[in-house]
């Protein structure tokens, strides 16, 4: 199976001897993106104030819950940016050269070696996959978590919806909008440069777009090209309002 079909975001990285020796696994950019997309924001410097992440580790026996820290390690070398890491609580099972996947499905974060996830590959038999799926419990596990969220300005949201006037603001969109119970056409207000990447919560950085285009903005190909094109389009729309 293509992991792109299963996870919203994911990254795969080989475990280094240093990751194991220090008990601090260095995330690659895609793994860090998955944690942030799930709603987790790293602390700075580690220690007791580290952000806490609830990881789910899929194995042949079921899902194991792992709790781990998520932080930006401050570097001693001048000019080197902080390094995103997760702590030993979540990585005690790793060995050097393991290929580790970290991905998210919504707000859930999954961690495991590609060996753990081998039943998800196209080479695994459907019977074996269904046998493992049959071990899922009827009632899912629950976790308590503290998440840092951005407080969005409702007036920015309202202004974007008013500007769109029931039409997806992605140029050339041909998707049919569905109607809400209120009778209004449904659009989602999207931050073009994500808030987690330093984007502003302003009318110049939001677009009211249909659900299909919204998913494509986040997970489609050529994301940077789509982002730049939508930013330029919104600037033109706003220029006409002046």
C-alpha positions in Angstrom: 0.0 0.0 0.0 1.1 3.5 -0.7 1.6 5.2 2.6 0.2 8.4 1.0 -3.2 6.7 0.9 -3.1 5.9 4.6 -1.5 8.8 6.4 -2.2 12.5 6.1 1.5 13.2 6.5 4.4 10.9 7.2 8.1 10.6 7.0 10.6 7.6 7.1 14.1 7.8 8.5 16.8 5.3 9.4 17.7 5.3 13.1 21.3 6.4 13.7 23.6 5.1 16.4 23.5 8.6 17.9 19.7 8.5 18.1 20.0 5.4 20.3 23.0 6.4 22.3 21.5 9.8 23.3 18.0 8.5 23.7 16.9 11.4 21.5 15.6 10.6 18.0 16.1 13.4 15.5 13.0 13.8 13.3 13.2 14.5 9.6 11.2 17.3 8.1 8.3 15.1 7.1 8.0 13.4 10.5 8.1 16.8 12.2 5.3 18.0 9.8 3.2 15.0 10.8 3.4 15.9 14.5 2.6 19.5 13.9 -0.3 18.6 11.6 -1.7 16.4 14.5 -1.8 19.6 16.6 1.5 19.2 18.6 3.9 22.1 18.9 7.5 21.4 20.2 8.9 23.0 23.3 12.3 24.6 23.2 15.3 23.0 24.9 13.7 19.8 26.2 13.6 18.9 29.9 10.6 18.9 32.1 8.8 21.5 29.9 8.9 19.3 26.8 5.7 18.9 24.9 4.1 15.5 25.4 2.9 13.4 22.4 0.8 10.3 22.5 2.1 7.9 19.9 0.4 4.7 18.7 2.7 1.9 17.7 1.1 -0.6 15.3 2.4 -4.2 15.7 1.1 -7.6 14.8 -0.3 -7.9 18.3 -2.2 -4.6 18.3 -1.7 -1.0 19.0 0.7 0.0 21.8 0.4 3.5 23.4 3.8 5.3 23.8 4.1 8.7 25.5 7.1 10.8 24.4 8.5 14.2 24.5 8.7 16.5 21.5 11.1 19.4 21.6 13.6 21.6 19.7 17.1 20.8 21.0 19.1 24.0 21.3 22.4 23.7 19.4 25.7 24.7 20.8 27.1 25.7 17.4 26.3 29.3 16.5 24.1 29.6 13.4 22.7 26.1 13.5 18.9 26.0 13.9 17.3 24.0 16.8 16.9 20.3 16.0 13.4 18.7 16.4 13.6 15.5 18.5 11.5 13.0 20.4 12.7 11.6 23.7 13.6 8.1 25.0 10.1 7.2 26.3 8.8 6.7 22.8 12.0 5.3 21.2 13.2 2.7 23.6 12.3 -0.1 21.1 14.4 1.3 18.3 17.7 -0.2 17.1 20.3 1.4 14.7 19.4 1.1 11.0 15.7 0.5 11.8 13.6 2.4 9.2 11.1 4.3 11.3 7.8 5.8 10.0 6.1 8.6 11.9 2.8 9.7 10.4 -0.6 11.2 11.4 -4.2 10.4 10.6 -5.9 13.5 11.8 -4.9 14.2 15.4 -3.6 10.6 15.9 0.2 10.0 15.6 1.6 6.6 14.6 5.2 5.5 15.1 6.7 2.2 14.1 9.4 0.5 12.0 8.5 -0.4 8.4 8.8 -4.0 9.6 6.0 -3.3 12.1 3.9 -1.9 9.2 4.8 -4.7 6.7 1.2 -5.9 6.7 0.2 -2.6 5.0 2.4 -3.3 2.0 1.0 -4.6 -1.3 3.1 -7.8 -0.9 1.2 -8.8 2.2 -1.7 -11.2 1.7 -5.3 -9.8 2.1 -6.0 -12.7 4.5 -3.1 -11.7 6.8 -4.1 -8.1 6.6 -7.7 -8.9 7.5 -6.6 -11.2 10.3 -4.7 -8.3 11.9 -7.6 -5.8 11.3 -9.8 -8.3 13.1 -7.8 -7.7 16.3 -9.1 -4.1 16.5 -11.3 -3.5 19.5 -14.8 -2.3 19.0 -14.2 0.7 21.2 -11.1 2.7 20.4 -8.6 3.8 23.0 -8.8 7.3 24.3 -6.0 9.7 25.3 -5.9 12.9 27.3 -3.7 15.6 25.7 -2.8 19.2 26.0 -2.5 20.9 22.6 -1.4 24.4 21.7 -3.9 25.9 19.3 -4.0 29.2 17.5 -6.9 31.5 18.3 -8.3 32.6 14.9 -10.0 35.9 14.4 -13.6 35.3 13.5 -13.8 38.5 11.6 -11.1 37.3 9.2 -13.1 34.2 8.6 -16.3 36.1 8.1 -14.6 38.6 5.7 -13.2 35.8 3.6 -16.6 34.1 3.3 -18.2 37.4 2.4 -15.5 38.0 -0.3 -16.0 34.5 -1.8 -19.8 35.0 -2.0 -20.4 31.2 -2.3 -17.7 30.5 -4.9 -14.5 28.6 -4.2 -11.6 31.1 -4.4 -9.2 28.6 -6.0 -8.9 29.8 -9.7 -10.5 27.3 -12.1 -12.2 25.2 -9.4 -15.0 23.1 -10.9 -16.2 21.2 -7.8 -19.9 21.4 -6.9 -20.5 22.9 -3.5 -23.0 21.3 -1.2 -25.6 23.2 0.7 -25.7 23.5 4.5 -28.8 23.1 6.5 -29.0 26.9 6.7 -29.2 27.0 2.9 -25.7 28.6 2.5 -23.1 27.0 0.2 -20.3 25.3 2.2 -16.8 26.7 2.0 -13.8 26.3 4.4 -11.5 29.2 5.3 -7.9 28.1 4.6 -4.7 29.8 5.8 -2.6 29.8 2.6 0.7 30.0 4.5 -0.2 27.8 7.6 -0.2 29.5 11.0 2.2 26.8 12.2 4.7 28.0 9.6 4.5 31.6 10.6 1.6 32.6 8.4 -0.6 35.6 9.4 -4.2 35.4 10.5 -5.2 38.2 8.0 -7.5 38.6 5.1 -4.5 38.5 2.7 -3.5 35.1 3.9 -6.9 33.3 3.9 -9.1 32.0 1.1 -12.6 30.5 1.3 -12.4 27.3 -0.7 -14.3 24.1 -1.2 -13.4 20.9 0.8 -11.8 19.2 -2.2 -9.5 22.1 -3.0 -8.7 22.5 0.8 -7.4 18.9 0.9 -5.5 19.4 -2.3 -3.8 22.6 -0.9 -2.6 20.5 2.1 -1.8 17.2 0.5 -1.7 17.5 -3.3 1.3 17.7 -5.5 3.1 21.0 -6.2 2.0 22.4 -2.9 4.3 25.4 -3.1 3.1 26.3 -6.6 -0.5 26.0 -5.5 0.2 28.1 -2.5 1.9 30.9 -4.4 -0.9 30.9 -7.1 -3.6 31.2 -4.4 -1.7 34.0 -2.5 -1.4 36.0 -5.8 -5.1 35.4 -6.6 -6.2 36.6 -3.1 -4.0 39.7 -3.4 -5.7 40.6 -6.7 -9.2 40.0 -5.1 -8.3 42.3 -2.2 -6.9 45.0 -4.5 -10.2 45.1 -6.3 -11.9 45.8 -2.9 -9.9 49.0 -2.3 
